[in-house]
Amino acid sequence: MKNTILILASLFIFPSCKQNNNTKSEKMSNLTSKNYIETMLKTIKHYDYEPVYFLTYVQNVCYSEILVNDIPVHKNFTELGDGETMEINNYIFKSGLQKVTFRLYPAINGKDFDYKKFTDETDMKISISESDNINRDKKGKEIISYLTPTVDGVNENGPIKKFAAAGKTYYEASFTFEAKIPYEFDSLDKGQDLREWNKEKLEQKVVDFYKNQLTLLKEKKKEQYFSYLELKEKETCQSLFYDKKELQQILDAYLDAFTIPNYQMQPLENYKLKLYGDGRIVCLEIESSDNHLRGESALWAKLDEGDGIMADFLQYYLYIPEGEDELEILR
């Protein structure tokens, strides 16, 4: 949904890009902040067994991006070593083979480190596990585990196993796992292949969509904003089998943009068009070499709740259904 990080004031200086002021503000659905929980509760189906899939990663001496079914689920461009466990049902549309891809980059321009190339110690481990939704906080059964390959090497202490891509500046790998889920969404399958669109026409369309969202947020048009979230929320909430308490937490997170004092939306600047989902998903990301901004959403805000200036990145992945001409928020 969004990603909030603490950043320095100097990071907000961007050159401006020329913008088109044509924006739309029509209501997209009947979803509102007031009926959000009721609508989702009516939509979500529950089952005797509700599988929740988790991705756990641990990385060393590198930066990374992780994608599930070619949709970004995590990025790290600030920490030399990092690790986390996250739910990934939201990126699983139907039962069958699911693809996990990760991309590694040298850990450059860090606070107290700067590696221009991968080292012998660089590695990435990713594991996929499955739990029952009722006991999702307990450790589930591991389905598959992947570790970056090593080769024999030697250092001052003798023989070692070192990263197979040591000395290089990019590494990418993928693996698959089988998922069995009780729901099925055909939305992504029915999305148009946006690689076939004229790039300039597509980019203008996406920019106009983002500008409309920016306007709704700046002008605090809460209910119009919520009307764009129906498809995304119905699929997300079903995939994770949310209960009323969890839905309230999601609603509260959305309302931050409308309730936090001095929540200041930033201009749509310095962006690049990015395609995901095998060409069926599109978004705008900030184009910056700054590690705190690299790969983040071009739709973002500044806020200060007493802990310093924060950046709130609102990441939405858009698609165009077959036979349609308008963008919708898919994830």
N, C-alpha and C positions, 0 to 999 in steps of 0.2 A: 504494500500500500504506500508506504513512505519510509524515508530514512532520515533521521535527525542526528546531526553531529555538531560538536563544538568546533568553531573555526575562528580564525583571526580576522580582524577587520580588513587587513590588507588583501584578503582573498576575494573581496567583493569588487575589485576593480576590473571591469571588462570593457573592451571596445564595443561600440554599438553596431548592430546589424540593422539594415533597413527593413522596416516592417510594413505589412499591408494591414490597414485598419478595418477591413471587412470582417466582422465577427457575427456569429449567430447566437441567439439566446433563447431559441424555442425550447419548450419542455419536451423531453425525450420519453418519459414514462410517468406513471402515477406514483412512483416511489418518492417518499419524502422522509425527512428526519423523524417526523411524528409517527409514521406507520412502518418504519424500517424494521423494528423488531417483530412486530405482528406479521408483516409480509414474509420475512425470512422463516419464522417459525411455521407458517403454513406451507412453505415450500420444501423445507428440509424433511427428508424421509429418514427414518431410523431402522436399523437392522439388528438381528441377533448378534451378528459379528460385524464390527465396523473397523476395517483395517486402516491404520494410519502409518504411512511410510515416513521414515526419518533418514536424512542424509547427515552423516558426521564426517567432518574433514579435519585434518591436522596438517599444517604446512610449515616448512622451515626455509629460511633464507631465500624468499621470493615473494612476489605479489601474485595475485590470482584472480580469475573469474571462473565461476561454476555455473553451468547451465543444465537444466533438465528439459529434455525434449526441445532443445534449442531456445529455451526461454531463460533469461538470467535469473538466478535465485540468490546469488551472493557474489560480492566482489570485495577484494582487500587490496588497496593500494597505499596503505599506511603502515602496516605492521610487518616486521621482519619475520616473526613467527606468529601463527594464528591458529585458532581452532574453534569449532562451534558445531552444535547439533540443531537441525531445523526440520520442520515438517515440510513435506513436498507434495502432499496430495493435490494441492492447488494447481500443480503443473502436470498432473496425471489425468488425462481426459477419458480414458477407457482402459479396460483390462488388456494385458498383452505386454509386449516388450517395450520398455522405457529406456531412453538413451540419456546417459550422463556424460557431459563433456566438460573438461577443464582446460584452462589456458594459463600458463605460467609466464611471468615476466621477471626480469631482474629487479631487485629491491633497490631502486635508485632514489637519491635525494631524501633519505630519511632523516629523522632528527639527529641521530648519532651513527648513521651507517649510510653507505652508498656503494652498492655492488652493481657494476656495469654489466656483468655477465653472471650466469649461474655458477655456483661453487660446487665443490665435491659433495658438500653437505646438503645441498638443495634437495628437497623431496616433497611429495604430496601423497597423503593417504586419504582415501575416501571409502566409507563403508555405508551400506544401505541396510536398514533394519525395519522390521514390521512389528507393530503393537496393536492390541485391541484398544479401541477408543476409550473403553471403560477404564483401562489401566494404562493410559498413554504415558503417564509419568514414570512407569516402571520400565526397566530395560527390556527391549523386545528381542526377538530372534533375528540374528544377523543373516541376511540373504546373500550378500556378496561384499567382498572387500578388494580394493584396488590400491596398489602401491607403485609409484613411479619406478621404472627399471633402473638397475645398477649394473656397473661393469667393474671388473677388477682394476685396481689402481695401487699406487704406492705413494706414501708421504714420508715425512721424516721419522715417523714411528713404525714404518713397515707397511705390509700389505693392507689394503682397505677396500671396501666396497664404495664406489662413488657414483653419483648421479650420472646416468648415461648421456645427458645433455650438458654436462659441465663445460663451461667455456662458451656456451651459446647464449643467445638473447631471446629466444622464444621456444616454447614447448607446448604442444597440444596433444591430448589423448582423449579417447572415448571408450566407454564400455556400456553394456546393457544389463538390465535385470527384468525379471518377470513380476508384474503386479496384477493382483486379482482384486478388483473393487466392485461394489454392488451398484454403483451409478455409472452412467455413460453420457458424455457430452459430445455432440457432433459439430459444435460451433467452429472449432479450429479446422476440422476437415472441410467445412463448407466456406471457409474464408478464401477470398481471392488471392492468387499468387501475385503479390504486389511487385515482384521483380519484373513483371510484364507491363507494368504501368510506365508511362513517361515519368522520369525521375523528377523533373521540374514541376510537373503537374501534381504529382503525389506529394512532394515536399510542401508546396503551397497549401494543399488540402490539410496536411498535418499541422502546419504552422497556424492556419486559421482555426483549427480545432483547439490547439493549445491556447491561442489567444482568447478564444471564447471562454475556456475554463479559467484563464487568468482574470478575465473581466468578472465572471461570476464570483470568484473568490475575493477580488478586490472590492467589489460592490456589495459583498455579503449577501448575495442572492442564494441563500442556503437551499431552498426547496428546488429551485431550478438546477442547482449543482447536483443534488441528490438524484434527480431524475435521470442523470446520465449513468448512474452506478448499478442499475438493476441487473443487467446480465452478469456483470463481474461479480456482484455480491451473491446472487442466487447460486452461481456455480461454485464460488469459493466457499460459501457457508455450507453447501451440501457436501462438498468434497472433504471438509473437515468436521462434519457432523456437529456443528456448533450447538450449544444449549443457550438458554436465555441469558445467563450470566456472561458468556463469551460474546454474545451478540451486543450486549450493553457496552462491553469493553471496546468492540469495534466501532460502535456508534460514537462513543466518547472520543475516540481517536480522530474520527472524521470531523467532529464538532470543534476540535482544537482550532481549526482555521477560522472559525466563526466566534469563538469565545475567548481566546487568549488575547489580552490587550497588546497592542503594538505588534500584531502579527502582520508583517509587511511583505506582500507579494513583490517579487523582483521582476524587472523587465525580461522579456524573452530575448535573450542575447547569446551570442557565441555558442550556437547549437549546431549539431550535425544530425542528419537523418540516419537512423539505424534500423535495419531489418532483422527480425528474429523469426522463430517458429517456421523454419524452412521457407522463408519469404512471405509468410502470411500475417506477420505481426510487424508493426512499425511504431517507432517512438522517436522523440527528440532527446538527445543527451548533450550535456555541456561538453564543449570541445576545449579542453584545458590540459596543460601538462602538470598542473598542480595536483599533487596526490590526493588532497582532500576533495577535489571536485571531479576528478577523472572518472568518466563513465556515469556520473550522476544525472538525474533528470533535469531537463531544462525548465521544468515547472517547479519553482521553489520559492521559499519565503525566508525572511530573517525574523527572529524573535529573541526576546530576552526576558526570561522569567526569574532573573536574579542571579543566575549562575554564569553570566557572560553571554555574548552573542552566539546564537545557535542558527544553524541552517536546517530547514525542514524541506526535504526533497520529496515531491509527490510524483511517484513513478507509476505511469499508466501505460499499458501496452494495448495498442489499437488494432482493429482489423476491419475489413469491409466484407460483409457476407455476399455470397454469390447472388447475382441479380440485383444488387444494391449499388448505390454510389456514395453512401455516407459512412463515415467512420463511426465505430462504436468501441467502447472500452471493453476489452475482453478480460484483461487481468490488471 
